Amino acid sequence: MNEYGTIKIKLDELIKKKGISKNKLSHKAEMQRTQINNYCKNEITRLDTDVLARICTVLECRIEDLIEFIPPKSE
């Protein structure tokens, strides 16, 4: 973690909770499977609001279900 905190993408948890496969999500959200894998592994450096909107629409969730801000640890 850095001094500003981090953003955690919880797509992997949401996919399991909603019971949808990555293949089905990739088809419905019009995304590449590798892009979904990167979101699931939290390996995204820039968030695309269009992609986030598509994921939320397909998974019928709110943005705060998908993204979490983790504040920096105070010393």
Steps between C-alpha positions, in 0.01 A plus 500: 500500500617851439448823690170571317334163544391265226198412291385139515296358214270228630393352165617148586283501814200639311525240223493221758217664695287549188577153365601620154796367304777724373412389147137604541602831656746566219229435241226704671730792594677493162842462661800282427553210738856623571359838603262332744787292638703818558208656687459181704869498593487873583767568237333804346687830521236720335129454547274544197160636604332345196633156595394549862149597386475189281616273784252657744217468248569134423553405866212723616714656769601843623844651445578469870441125471775489238758747631627564852738769625746372760648795690870507584605355830584773747824457682 
